Amino acid sequence: MVRWCYRLEPTDDGTNLIESFEVIWLSLAGRLAEDFLMRDRDRRREEAMRATLQRIKVTVEVTPKSG
């Protein structure tokens, strides 16, 4: 089981959005898979997290159309 978290932190010129996760429980098979079968998992997870944050940024920074 993994818990994902998004934290908003105000800055002088906007807001930082921080994505994180915590592994709460992982079976022995899951730990073995993480260690041996998914050796590049950390890199792929980081790329996915960056992509998610970028999509959120694009969505919230869209200027509404004036009408």
C-alpha positions, -999 to +999 in steps of 0.1 A: +000+000+000+013+034-010+000+068+001+004+097-023+003+133-011+002+167-027+013+197-006+008+233-016+033+259-003+029+296-009+059+315-023+066+351-030+056+347-067+030+319-065+027+284-051+049+253-051+031+220-055+050+191-040+041+155-048+053+127-026+046+092-016+050+069+014+052+031+012+030+020+041+032-018+034+047-039+007+046-077+006+077-097+002+069-104-034+064-067-039+097-058-023+115-084-045+098-070-076+109-035-066+145-046-060+151-070-088+125-067-116+121-030-117+156-017-113+148+016-131+116+021-111+129+052-093+138+069-125+105+061-141+086+071-110+104+105-109+096+111-146+060+102-140+058+126-110+074+154-130+049+148-158+019+149-134+031+181-118+036+197-152+000+187-163-013+202-130+007+234-136-006+238-171-042+233-160-041+257-131-022+284-149-046+287-179-059+322-181-097+322-183-112+336-215-128+370-210-162+372-224 
